[in-house]
Amino acid sequence: MPALSQQHLQAHLWESANILRGSIDSSDYKNYIFGMLFLKRLSDVFDDEVQAVIEREIADGTPLDEARQLAEDPDEHQFFVPERARWANIRAKTFNIGEEIQKAFFALEERNGALDKVLTPIDFNDKERLPDVTLLKLITHFDKLRLGHADIPNPDMLGDAYMYLIAQFADDAGKKGGEFYTPRQVVRLIVELLKPGEGMVICDPTAGSGGMLLESLRYVREHGGNPRNVRLFGQEKNLNTWAICKMNMLLHGLPDAVIARGDTIREPKLLGRDGGLMLFNRVLANPPFSLKQWGREEAEHDAYGRFGFGLPPASYGDLAFVQHMIATLTLDGMCGVVMPHGVLFRGNKERDIRQGIIEKDWLEAVIGLPPNLFYGTGIPAAVLIFNKAKRSERRGGVIFIHAAEGFEAGTNQNLLREEDIRAIVNAFDGWADIERYARVVGVEEIRENGYNLNIPRYVDTVEPEEQVDLEAAIAAYHEAVRARQAAEARLNEHLRRLGLLKD
């Protein structure tokens, strides 16, 4: 079988969605296709590892039967694939296929603790939605790809294909896509603003499918750092999305990434040995906008001291996530978070929270994004950057960036272009005023504005009116009047000649 190209791999995987169309809701494609992809990858890699052990042992003089037994030793494999979960067994089934896949998932989780609850939430055993004929087509389609080490030696190739699928599924799912996917350009923007580096510990407390963590790792690699010296952590509430994130990390060759399952506000799972919150050098997230029932009652008795600036109202959980993220920063840590514009100006408790954060001098940037960038909502959003250790020249100031007009219009969602991302990052790095785009504002001015962070208060976003030359305009008017009179005279003359107008 010839080596796979990235384009061929992605096209083949996306084509599997067509097999499911009409059987299940498009927002659920990802669960079944990712489950099948993961099962096929584990099985093919296991077969490769078995063959490698057999060849190694035979070369050392071990008899074939004994070499085969050694190849089945779980210690020889990162993930041990039991007999019933091997692709050859799945491919041979023609009846009750969904039940067999489900049993394969249970067997994999039972033998591999790292896969606990990653696969079994995907329910293939529903014949009304997934009859045998559909599953047989899906298995036949995946059987055309081999996904072993020799076929895909670089985990990033499969990982990038996985991220491509997530983006495609988000687009296909429409509004529901926002529950598990943040547009790649927004992720890139936040990562380039935070500039993660080698040796850092990075967290996304609302991890979704893991895109922000993986982009952080990519940034480290592209800037000469060793990504193996970066530790990744995340937490995700939705079980299916958590499973997708776990698979994403494993397919990218990151078995050590810690992705906890649970509600970050009600039950933070990323804790240190002392039982307190873990601290991170970089925290980045796209929490759900203006979440209702976010856990206010539990927050009133928070054991981790996360809400020292006050509790947000029950109907807006935005600043609960912000305070959680700030509470998990190291003394020199930075945080980047996507927020709805309401957090910039809403009053009462939210004003008090803004005041507390601003007076601590932790807010570094407020960046207004273009409209309609995100799946599921067209409301304006902003990126807020917090920094617990601002450089000396930045202390006592906040940069406001009006980036709402730089984008490419799309059919469903607008897009940030490369030049748009670069303009924002350059403005943030440059820390200087740019007419109608960016302005560095002192805390005193923000204080005078009642801690209102609405961007138009600080950046003049109105296009200047064109200066009018009054004398030239009057002369042009008189010239137009004369031209009209001359035209009317010519018309009247023609009408007289035709006998249609009498003097």
ABEGO torsion letter per residue (X at the ends): XBBBBAAAAAAAAAAAAAAABGABBAAAAAAAAAAAAAAAAAAAAAAAAAAAAAAAAAAAGBBAAAAAAAAABAAABABBBBAAABAAAAAABABGAAAAAAAAAAAAAAABAAABGAAAABBABBAAABBAAAAAAAAAAAAABBABAAABABAAAAAAAAAAAAAAAAAAAEAAAAAABBBAAAAAAAAAAAGBBBGBBBBBABAEAGAAAAAAAAAAAAAGBBAAABBBBBBBABAAAAAAAAAAAAAAGBAABBBBBEBAAABBABBBAAGBBBBBABBBBBBBBGBBGAGAAAAAABAAGAAAAEBBBAABAAAAAAAAAAAABBAABBBBBBBBAAAAABBEAAAAAAAAAAAAGABABBBBBBBGABBGBABBBBBBBBBABBBAAABGBBBBBBAAABBBBBAABBBBBAAAAAAAAAAAAAGBBBBGABBBBBAAAAAAAGGBABAAAABBABBBBBBBBAAAAAAAAAAAAAAAAAAAAAAAAAAAAAGABBX
